[in-house]
Amino acid sequence: MKKVLFASTALVAFAGAASAEITLTGNAEMGVRNTDSFEIDGATGDISIESGNTGFHTDLDVTFTMSGETDGGLTFGATIDLDEGGDGSPFENPSDQGGEAIFISGAFGTLTAGDTDGALDWALTEVSFDSGSLNDDETVHAGFNGNNGLDELYDGQILRYDYSFGDFGVALSAEIDDDDGDGNDDVYGLGLRYNLDLGGTIIGLGLGYQASEVAGTDVDALGLSANATFMGDFTAGLSYVKYGDHIPDAIADGAFTAALIDSNDAVAVAGFASQGGRVLIDGDTDHIGVGIGYAAGAIAANLNYGKYDIDGVGDIDGIGLSLGYDLGGGAIVQFGYGRSDYGDVIDDGDDTIDTVSFGVRMNF
């Protein structure tokens, strides 16, 4: 901590009338986990489910945050999440995204570039309202949707402009196909937010849209969400997203489409195409999700459910649960459970995936 304060003081001294600050935050986790997973038959490409084994869970994440202000009152800053930087090569390449996000803000709005949400994700609210779990069990099940739309269809380097006035907010975003792939196009998005005040109860509304082209096929995502806090301690939300002509990588945090891609690699299915974890189909994928959260004193809890309806494939759904108890000082005891049902898409005796974790998260 002394190094952080010294660096901040030195930057302020050189900045003159302007100011700058660097802070260091992080978290550590330890506990136990058990996670089922997909298994691909290398000869037939068949997808099955392999039961997980119980093991220890340890994780460490560090984030640097830098901020400053110009003489004219513009604020600027950047963050870098070391957990997202991989082996460091994406971070070292200015044309790639390695876990960093950079912004500049003023009366005109805010411009952000790098590892940031596209306009759809910016506008919509996820249906998980909790303190989390070690293994993110409540958000990696097959029914959950992180509302990332078409984000990271290419290199994940996103540019977003957003502006808020009163209860309204608007955002525009773009992600460029740097490789200029044949039949591919850049991703463009629009997002809108509005807070509706109903006699003291605030309902947050979000609407977002993104569009692109992959291998000559037009793909898009249209989503909306609503959430509200009531009775002081409860929060509930609903979201709906329609994906045009593709299966999104949001299912099981990308694990399902990754299994489809691996299955295709094993048997080379004719006409199969994918990009950025998305699989092209002749039809749409619809998702609906609902969730409720409770937080009072040291206790936090969340329950959410979601389902994907994929044209020509079937339904995939899942449920997630998390419980947390705040010990104070940044330490939280966490339990998480997720269950995914692939009964319509996996022809196997076991068509469900379960994940569970328990332990302590320490925030610094």
N, C-alpha and C positions, 0 to 999 in steps of 0.2 A: 504493500500500500504506500510506503514511503516513496518508492520509485514513481508511482503514478502521480503523487502530489508534486514531486520535484519536476517531473516532465511538464505538468500543467503550469507550474509557476514559471518555468523557463520560457515556455511558449508565450505566455501572457507578457512577459518582460520584453520579448523581441517584437511583439505585435503592436505595441504602442497603444493607441486608443482602441483598437480592436481587441478581441479576446478569443482565446482558444482553450480547449480542455481535452484531455485524453483520460478515459476511464477504462478499467479492466473489470469484467464480471465473468462469472462462470458457475458451473454446477458439477457435482459429482453424484454418482449413483452406485449403490451396492445392494444386492439382493439375490433372488433366485427367479428363474423363468422356465417355461416349457412352451415350445412352439411347434405345432405341426407344420408341414411344408408340402409343396408339390414335388412330384417325382416324374421324370420323363423317360419313357421307354425308348432307348436309342434306336431300336430296330423298327418299331411300329409308330412311334410318335405319340402313343397313348399317354394320357395324363392321369396319374393316380395321386393319392395322398399318403404321405409317410408320417407315421406318428412321431412326435417329438420326444426328446429325452430331457429330463430335468437337469439344469446346470446353473452355475453361478452367473450373475450378471454384474459387471462393473463397467462404468463409463465415465468419461471426463470430457467436459466441453468448456472452451474458453472463448470469450468474445471481447474484441477491442472496439471501443466506441470513441470517435473523435468528433468534436463539434467546435464551431467558431462563429464569429460575427464580423461583418465588414464595417467600415466606418459609416457606410450609408444605411446600415440596419438590416442587410441581408444575412440570413443565417445559412450555414452550410455544415456539412458533416459527412461522416462515413462510418460504416461498421464492417468488421470482418469476423466471421464465425469460423474458427480454425477447424471445427468438426466438418465443415462443408468444403474445405479447401483441398481434400484428397491428398495426393502426394506432393501438392504444391505447384505442379506444372500449370493447371488452369489459372491459378492466382497470378502466376508470373507472366501469363500471356494476356496483354491488354485487349485482345480481340476475343477472349473467352471469359467465362464467368467462373470464379473460384471461391464463391461464398461471400464476396464483398458487395456492398450497396453504398452508393454515393448520392447525396442530394444537395440541392440549393433551394432556398425557400424565401418568399417575400410576399408583398401585397398582391403580386401576380398569381400566386399559387405555389405549388411545390413540384419540382422536377427531380425524379429519382431514376437512377440507372444501375443495372447490375442484378444482383440476387434479390429481386423484389417482385411483388404480386402484379400480374397483369390487371387490366381494368375489371374483368369479371370477378376475379378472386378478391380484388379490393372492395367491390361493391357488395358481395354476398357475405353472409355470416354463417359459419359452420354450426352444426347442431350439437357440438360437444361443449358443455359448460362445466368445466371442472379444473382441478389442479394437475391432472394428468396421471400417468403411470410409468413405471420404469421402461416397459416394453411398448408403450403407446398402444396397448391392447384395445382400448376403447375407440381408437381411430384407424387401426390397420385391418379391421375386419372387412369382409367383402361387401357390406352394406353401407359403409361410410363413404362420404364424398368430401374431400378437402376443398372443393370448388376451384381447383386450379385451371379448369377449362382447357385451353390450348397452350398454357404456359410450359416452357421447356420442350416445345415441339422440335426446336433446333438446339442451340447451345445454351439456352436459359438466360441469355443476356438481354434483359428487358428494359425498355425505356417507358416510364409512365409520367404523365402530367396530371395532377389533380388539384382541384380548387373547391373550397367550401364557402358558402355564403348562407348564414342563418342555419336553417334545418336541412338545407340542400347540399349535396356534394356531387361533383362530376369528375370523371377520369377518362383519359385517353391513353392507350398503350400500344406499343409495337415491339415485335421480336423479329429480327432479320435473319433470313436464310443466308448465312455468310458463304456457304458452299455453292449457292446458286444451283441447287439440285434440279435435274430435269423434271419438269412437271410440278415443281414445288413453288410456293409463293410465301411471302412474308405473312406474319400474324398481326392483325390489327384488332383492337378491342375498344369498347365503350362501356362505361359503368356509371350508374346513377345511385345515389343514396338519398333517403329522406327519413327524418325522424318525426313521427306523428304523435302529438301530445293529446292523450285522451283523459283529461281530468287528472293529470299527475302520473298516469301510466304511459311510459314512452314506448312506442312500437317502432322498431327499426326496420325499414323496408329497403331492399336492395334489388337492382335489376342490372344484368350484365350480358354482353354479347361479344363473341370473338369469332373471327373467320380467317380461313387460310385455304391453301390448295396443296394436296399431297399426291404425288404421282398422277397428276391430271384429274384428281377427284376433289371437288369442293367439299371442305369439312368446316363445321362451325359448332358453336356451343352457345345456347341461350339459357340463362338461369335467372331465378328470382328467389328471394328469401324474406322471411319475416321473423322477428324475435321480440320478446318483451320480458321485463322483470315484473313480478307481481308478488303480493303478500310479503314484500321486503326481502325474502330469502330464496325465492324460486325464480328461475329463468327458463323459458321454453322457446323453442324455435322450430321452424319448418322451412325446408328448401326443396326446390325442384330445378333440375337441369336436363335439357334435351340436347343430345349430341348427334349432329347430322353426319351420317355415312361413316361412322367409326365407333369402335369400342374404346372408351377412354382408359388412360393408365391409372385412373383413380381407384379402380377396384383392387382391394387388398393392398393399397399403397404401391400399385404397379406390379405386384407379384402375379396376378392372373394373366395379364397380357404378356408378361415376360415368359410365362409358361406356354402360352399359345405360340409365341415367336420361336421358342426352343423346340416346340413340337413340330412346327413347320420346317425348321432347320434340319430335323431328323429325317423327314420324309419328302420335303420339297413339294408342298401342296401347290397345284397350278393356280395362278391368279392371286396368290397370297401376297399382300403388301402391308408394310408397316413403316412408321416413322415416329421417332421420339417416344417409343413405348405404346403408341396407338396402333390399333389394327383396323384396316379399312374393311367395311362391309357394305353390302347393298341394302341399306336400311338405317334405322336410327336406334339409339340407345337412350332410354328414359330413366332418370333416377329421381326418387323421392326419399327424403330423410326427415325424421322427427327426433327431437331430443328434449330432455328436461334436466335441469341441474338444480342443486340445493347447496347453499353455503351459509353457515351460521356458526359464529365462534371459530373453533378449531376444526370443525367438521365440514367436508365438502364431498358431494356425491354427484354422479352423472349417469344417466341411462339414455342410450340412443339406439335407433333402429333405422335401417335403410334398405332399399331394394332397387336393383337394376333390372330393367326389362329390355332385353336385347333382341331386335328383330332377327328371326331365323335361327336364334340360338336358344333362348329361354330366359328364365328368371334366376337371378343370383341375389341373395339377401344375407343380412347379418345383423348382429346385435352386440353392443358394447357396454360395459359397466366399469366404472372406476370409483374408488373410495379413497379419501385422503384424510389424514389427521395431522394438523400442524403442531409440531412440538415447540415452536418458537425459535427465534434466532436463525431462521432460514432452513431448518430441517423439517421434512414432511415424511410421514409414513404413508406409503402408497400401495394400493392393491388394484390390479387391473385384470379384466377378463374380456375376451372377444370370441365370438362364435360365428363362423361363416358356413353357409349352406350352398353347395354347388350341385344339388340333386338334378337340376335340369341340364347340366352341361358336362358332368363327369359320369361316365358309365362304369362305375366301380362300386364295390360293396360299401366302402367308406367314402361318403361324399361331403363330409364336414371337416372343417379345420378349426381347432381350438387353440387359443393362446392365453397364457396366464402369467402374471408376474407379481412379486411382492418384495418390498424392501424399503429403503430409505433414500430420499433425494435430499441433497444438501446444496442450497443456493448461496453463493458468495457475492 
